[in-house]
Amino acid sequence: MKNPFFWILTAVLIMITGCSMGSVAMGRADSVAEKESRYYARMEEIYLDQVRDILDDAGMPRAGVMLTHIREADGTRRYTLRVHHPKLERMEKAKQETLALALTGCAFSQEGCFFESCFY
């Protein structure tokens, strides 16, 4: 038991094991976050396709569309849909509100997700 090589080797093996366990746990957490990120990216993609279809039907093909989100500390996501088209400037307020309701109404309904539409 007085062999210092044995104790040095034991300490090194303990440190290697501890470091390996930490990276495995972190990798698992990254995997969950990555899956969630891919899920929301796919839902956002589907939503934008629906938005473009609605805008095409409203006579605004090739409208500029941008979807941004803010993720709050509690996990909620606040989405803002910005639409730019020259026709929007000439559109009556009532029609703009109806269009905004249609655009936010087709949004994916996920708990903790809130949508807002802005026209430019």
C-alpha positions as CSV (number, residue, x, y, z in Angstrom):
1,M,0.0,0.0,0.0
2,K,3.0,2.3,0.2
3,N,3.4,2.2,-3.6
4,P,2.9,5.8,-4.8
5,F,2.3,4.6,-8.4
6,F,-0.9,2.8,-7.3
7,W,-2.4,6.0,-5.6
8,I,-1.4,8.2,-8.6
9,L,-3.0,5.8,-11.0
10,T,-6.2,5.5,-8.9
11,A,-6.5,9.3,-8.7
12,V,-6.1,9.7,-12.4
13,L,-8.7,7.0,-13.1
14,I,-11.1,8.7,-10.7
15,M,-10.6,12.1,-12.5
16,I,-11.1,10.5,-15.9
17,T,-14.3,8.8,-14.8
18,G,-15.6,12.0,-13.2
19,C,-15.0,14.0,-16.4
20,S,-16.6,11.4,-18.6
21,M,-19.7,11.3,-16.5
22,G,-20.1,15.1,-16.8
23,S,-19.8,15.1,-20.5
24,V,-22.4,12.3,-20.9
25,A,-24.9,14.2,-18.8
26,M,-24.3,17.4,-20.7
27,G,-24.6,15.6,-24.0
28,R,-28.0,14.2,-23.0
29,A,-29.2,17.7,-22.1
30,D,-28.0,19.1,-25.4
31,S,-29.9,16.3,-27.2
32,V,-33.2,17.3,-25.6
33,A,-32.6,21.0,-26.4
34,E,-31.6,20.1,-29.9
35,K,-34.8,18.0,-30.4
36,E,-36.9,20.9,-29.1
37,S,-35.2,23.3,-31.4
38,R,-35.7,21.1,-34.4
39,Y,-39.4,20.7,-33.5
40,Y,-40.0,24.4,-33.3
41,A,-38.0,25.1,-36.5
42,R,-40.3,22.6,-38.3
43,M,-43.5,24.1,-36.8
44,E,-42.3,27.6,-37.8
45,E,-41.6,26.4,-41.4
46,I,-45.1,25.0,-41.7
47,Y,-46.6,28.2,-40.3
48,L,-44.7,30.4,-42.7
49,D,-45.9,28.2,-45.6
50,Q,-49.5,28.8,-44.4
51,V,-48.9,32.5,-44.1
52,R,-47.6,32.7,-47.6
53,D,-50.6,30.9,-48.9
54,I,-53.0,33.3,-47.1
55,L,-51.1,36.3,-48.5
56,D,-51.1,34.8,-52.0
57,D,-54.9,34.4,-51.7
58,A,-55.2,38.0,-50.5
59,G,-53.5,39.2,-53.6
60,M,-50.1,39.8,-52.1
61,P,-47.7,37.4,-53.8
62,R,-44.0,37.8,-53.0
63,A,-44.8,39.7,-49.8
64,G,-41.9,40.1,-47.4
65,V,-42.4,37.8,-44.5
66,M,-40.3,37.6,-41.4
67,L,-41.0,35.5,-38.3
68,T,-38.9,36.2,-35.1
69,H,-39.3,34.9,-31.6
70,I,-38.1,35.7,-28.2
71,R,-37.7,32.9,-25.7
72,E,-38.5,34.1,-22.1
73,A,-36.8,32.7,-19.0
74,D,-39.9,30.7,-18.1
75,G,-39.8,28.9,-21.6
76,T,-42.6,30.9,-23.2
77,R,-42.0,32.0,-26.8
78,R,-43.3,35.3,-28.2
79,Y,-43.5,35.3,-32.0
80,T,-43.7,38.4,-34.1
81,L,-44.7,38.0,-37.7
82,R,-43.8,41.0,-39.9
83,V,-45.3,41.4,-43.3
84,H,-44.3,44.0,-45.9
85,H,-46.1,44.6,-49.1
86,P,-47.1,47.9,-50.8
87,K,-50.7,46.8,-50.9
88,L,-50.9,46.8,-47.1
89,E,-50.3,50.6,-47.0
90,R,-53.5,51.2,-49.1
91,M,-55.6,48.6,-47.3
92,E,-58.4,49.7,-45.0
93,K,-57.8,49.2,-41.3
94,A,-60.7,46.7,-40.9
95,K,-59.2,44.6,-43.7
96,Q,-55.8,44.8,-42.2
97,E,-57.2,43.6,-38.8
98,T,-59.0,40.7,-40.5
99,L,-55.9,39.7,-42.3
100,A,-53.9,39.9,-39.1
101,L,-56.4,37.7,-37.4
102,A,-56.2,35.2,-40.2
103,L,-52.4,35.1,-40.0
104,T,-52.2,34.7,-36.3
105,G,-55.2,32.3,-36.3
106,C,-53.3,29.7,-38.5
107,A,-50.4,29.7,-36.1
108,F,-49.5,26.4,-34.4
109,S,-51.1,26.1,-31.0
110,Q,-48.4,25.1,-28.6
111,E,-48.7,25.9,-25.0
112,G,-46.5,28.9,-24.1
113,C,-46.4,30.3,-27.6
114,F,-47.9,33.7,-28.4
115,F,-48.2,35.3,-31.8
116,E,-48.5,38.9,-33.0
117,S,-48.7,40.3,-36.6
118,C,-47.3,43.6,-37.8
119,F,-47.7,45.1,-41.2
120,Y,-45.2,47.4,-42.9
